[in-house]
Amino acid sequence: MLPPVASLATTIGPVLETLSIVGTFVFAASGALAAARLQQTLVTFAFFALVTGVGGGTVRDLLIDAPVFWVADPIPAIACMAAALMVWFTPRKFWSERALDWLDAIGLAAFAVFGAAKAMSFGVPPFVAGMMGVVTGCVGGIMRDLLAGEPSILLRPELYVTAAAVASGLFVLLRAVGLDVPVAGLIAALIGFALRAVAIRRGLGLPVYRDGAG
């Protein structure tokens, strides 16, 4: 039985709802920052911010047959526009060269956990719910990079999808052993972010495929 939209906040809880808004805002800011690097107009800033902020969640909601979150609730779209305006009015010198990576890391961890939690609340089996967390965390960044004409963040050597999978998978496991949703969500998000942070700092990555015949 799928929970009605009105009860979703009660099902997931205020902590994960907050994680969702935080994830939306920082992902949207990373999209706006990509537009800033390309010296685009305010309209393009807003478009980049919206697509990056809600892209992953939109794909997730379509896959689990849920109402698309930012269509049913205007707050995520407002958060995206606020992020675009913040980046537009902030001097470029305030943003470091790796600011996009750090904003993306926060959004990745928050969205991966929230995506898994929302999928589970809609009756999706835990293993698949973990995958929905990865989709939620990664698709917005992929869309941003495609729009900006940059190499996809997935193709960088350091851990990315793995960090999302750790965050969403850990949340599912912690829930399976009986941890409350807020505690499980915070622990999983912090560990997912920590893994991505180490990857950004130290270039941590998984072994790549090598053709034995070569």
C-alpha positions as CSV (number, residue, x, y, z in Angstrom):
1,M,0.0,0.0,0.0
2,L,1.6,3.3,-1.1
3,P,1.6,6.1,1.4
4,P,-0.4,9.2,0.3
5,V,1.7,12.3,-0.5
6,A,0.3,14.1,2.6
7,S,1.7,11.4,4.9
8,L,5.1,11.1,3.3
9,A,6.7,13.6,5.7
10,T,5.3,11.6,8.6
11,T,6.5,8.3,7.1
12,I,10.1,9.5,6.5
13,G,10.4,12.0,9.3
14,P,11.6,15.6,9.5
15,V,15.3,14.7,9.6
16,L,15.2,13.1,6.1
17,E,12.8,15.7,4.8
18,T,15.4,18.3,5.8
19,L,18.2,16.2,4.1
20,S,16.1,16.3,1.0
21,I,15.8,20.1,1.0
22,V,19.5,20.5,1.8
23,G,20.4,18.1,-1.0
24,T,18.2,19.9,-3.4
25,F,19.7,23.3,-2.5
26,V,23.3,22.3,-2.7
27,F,22.9,20.3,-5.9
28,A,21.1,23.3,-7.4
29,A,24.0,25.5,-6.3
30,S,26.4,23.2,-8.0
31,G,24.4,23.5,-11.2
32,A,24.3,27.3,-10.9
33,L,28.1,27.2,-10.3
34,A,28.6,25.2,-13.5
35,A,26.6,27.9,-15.4
36,A,28.8,30.6,-13.7
37,R,31.9,28.9,-15.1
38,L,30.4,29.1,-18.5
39,Q,29.4,32.8,-17.9
40,Q,25.8,32.3,-18.7
41,T,22.7,34.4,-18.1
42,L,20.5,34.3,-15.0
43,V,17.9,32.3,-16.8
44,T,20.5,29.7,-17.6
45,F,21.6,29.7,-14.0
46,A,18.0,29.0,-12.9
47,F,17.6,26.2,-15.5
48,F,20.9,24.5,-14.6
49,A,20.0,24.8,-10.9
50,L,16.5,23.3,-11.4
51,V,17.7,20.4,-13.6
52,T,20.6,19.5,-11.2
53,G,18.5,19.9,-8.0
54,V,15.5,17.8,-9.0
55,G,16.8,15.6,-11.8
56,G,17.7,12.5,-9.7
57,G,14.6,12.7,-7.6
58,T,12.4,13.1,-10.7
59,V,13.8,9.9,-12.3
60,R,13.4,8.1,-8.9
61,D,9.7,9.2,-8.5
62,L,8.9,8.1,-12.1
63,L,10.5,4.7,-11.5
64,I,8.7,4.0,-8.2
65,D,5.4,5.4,-9.5
66,A,5.3,8.2,-7.0
67,P,4.0,11.8,-7.6
68,V,7.0,13.8,-8.8
69,F,8.1,15.6,-5.6
70,W,8.8,19.1,-7.0
71,V,5.5,19.1,-8.9
72,A,3.5,18.1,-5.8
73,D,5.4,20.5,-3.5
74,P,6.8,23.9,-4.6
75,I,9.5,24.1,-1.9
76,P,12.2,22.1,-3.9
77,A,11.7,24.4,-6.9
78,I,11.9,27.5,-4.7
79,A,15.1,26.1,-3.1
80,C,16.6,25.7,-6.6
81,M,15.8,29.3,-7.6
82,A,17.2,30.5,-4.3
83,A,20.4,28.6,-4.9
84,A,20.6,30.1,-8.4
85,L,20.2,33.6,-7.1
86,M,22.8,33.0,-4.4
87,V,25.4,32.0,-6.8
88,W,24.5,34.8,-9.3
89,F,24.9,37.5,-6.7
90,T,28.0,36.0,-5.0
91,P,31.3,37.2,-6.4
92,R,33.1,34.5,-8.3
93,K,36.2,34.8,-6.2
94,F,34.3,33.5,-3.2
95,W,34.0,30.1,-4.9
96,S,37.1,27.9,-4.9
97,E,37.9,25.7,-7.9
98,R,36.6,22.6,-6.1
99,A,33.5,24.3,-4.7
100,L,31.3,22.4,-7.2
101,D,32.8,19.1,-6.0
102,W,32.1,19.8,-2.4
103,L,28.6,21.0,-3.0
104,D,28.0,17.9,-5.1
105,A,29.4,15.7,-2.3
106,I,26.9,17.1,0.2
107,G,24.0,16.7,-2.2
108,L,25.1,13.2,-3.2
109,A,25.1,11.9,0.4
110,A,21.8,13.6,1.4
111,F,20.0,12.5,-1.8
112,A,21.2,8.9,-1.7
113,V,19.8,8.4,1.8
114,F,16.6,10.3,1.1
115,G,16.1,8.4,-2.1
116,A,16.4,5.0,-0.5
117,A,14.1,6.1,2.4
118,K,11.4,7.4,0.0
119,A,11.6,4.2,-2.1
120,M,11.2,2.0,0.9
121,S,8.2,4.1,2.1
122,F,6.5,3.3,-1.2
123,G,6.9,-0.4,-0.7
124,V,10.0,-0.9,-2.9
125,P,12.1,-3.9,-1.7
126,P,15.2,-2.9,0.3
127,F,17.8,-3.9,-2.3
128,V,16.1,-2.0,-5.1
129,A,15.5,0.9,-2.7
130,G,19.2,1.1,-2.2
131,M,19.6,1.4,-6.0
132,M,16.9,4.1,-6.1
133,G,19.1,6.0,-3.6
134,V,22.0,5.8,-6.0
135,V,19.8,7.1,-8.9
136,T,18.6,10.0,-6.7
137,G,22.1,10.9,-5.8
138,C,23.9,10.6,-9.1
139,V,21.5,11.5,-12.0
140,G,21.3,15.3,-11.2
141,G,25.1,15.6,-11.4
142,I,25.2,13.7,-14.7
143,M,22.5,16.0,-16.1
144,R,24.5,19.1,-15.0
145,D,27.7,17.8,-16.6
146,L,25.9,17.0,-19.9
147,L,24.3,20.5,-20.0
148,A,27.7,22.1,-19.2
149,G,29.4,20.1,-21.9
150,E,31.9,18.7,-19.3
151,P,33.1,15.1,-18.9
152,S,30.7,13.3,-16.7
153,I,31.6,13.2,-13.0
154,L,31.1,9.4,-13.3
155,L,34.2,9.2,-15.5
156,R,36.5,10.8,-13.0
157,P,38.9,8.4,-11.3
158,E,37.8,9.1,-7.7
159,L,34.9,7.4,-5.9
160,Y,31.5,8.8,-6.8
161,V,28.8,6.2,-7.4
162,T,30.4,4.1,-4.7
163,A,29.9,6.9,-2.1
164,A,26.2,7.1,-3.0
165,A,25.9,3.3,-2.9
166,V,27.5,3.2,0.6
167,A,25.2,5.9,1.9
168,S,22.0,4.4,0.5
169,G,23.0,0.8,1.2
170,L,24.1,1.6,4.8
171,F,20.7,3.3,5.4
172,V,18.9,0.2,4.3
173,L,21.1,-2.1,6.5
174,L,20.7,0.2,9.5
175,R,16.9,0.2,9.1
176,A,17.0,-3.6,8.7
177,V,18.7,-4.0,12.1
178,G,16.1,-1.7,13.7
179,L,17.7,1.7,13.9
180,D,15.2,4.6,13.8
181,V,14.9,6.5,10.6
182,P,16.5,9.8,11.8
183,V,19.5,8.0,13.3
184,A,20.0,5.7,10.4
185,G,19.7,8.5,7.9
186,L,22.2,10.8,9.7
187,I,24.8,8.0,10.1
188,A,24.5,6.9,6.5
189,A,24.6,10.4,5.1
190,L,27.7,11.3,7.2
191,I,29.6,8.2,6.2
192,G,28.7,8.6,2.5
193,F,29.8,12.2,2.6
194,A,33.0,11.2,4.4
195,L,33.9,8.6,1.8
196,R,33.3,11.2,-1.0
197,A,35.3,13.8,0.9
198,V,38.3,11.4,1.2
199,A,38.0,10.6,-2.6
200,I,38.1,14.4,-3.4
201,R,41.0,15.1,-1.1
202,R,43.1,12.0,-1.9
203,G,41.9,10.9,-5.3
204,L,40.7,7.6,-3.8
205,G,39.2,5.3,-6.5
206,L,38.5,1.7,-7.3
207,P,40.7,-0.4,-9.6
208,V,40.0,0.2,-13.3
209,Y,39.4,-2.5,-15.9
210,R,42.6,-3.6,-17.7
211,D,42.6,-5.9,-20.7
212,G,44.7,-8.9,-19.8
213,A,45.5,-9.4,-23.5
214,G,47.2,-6.0,-23.6
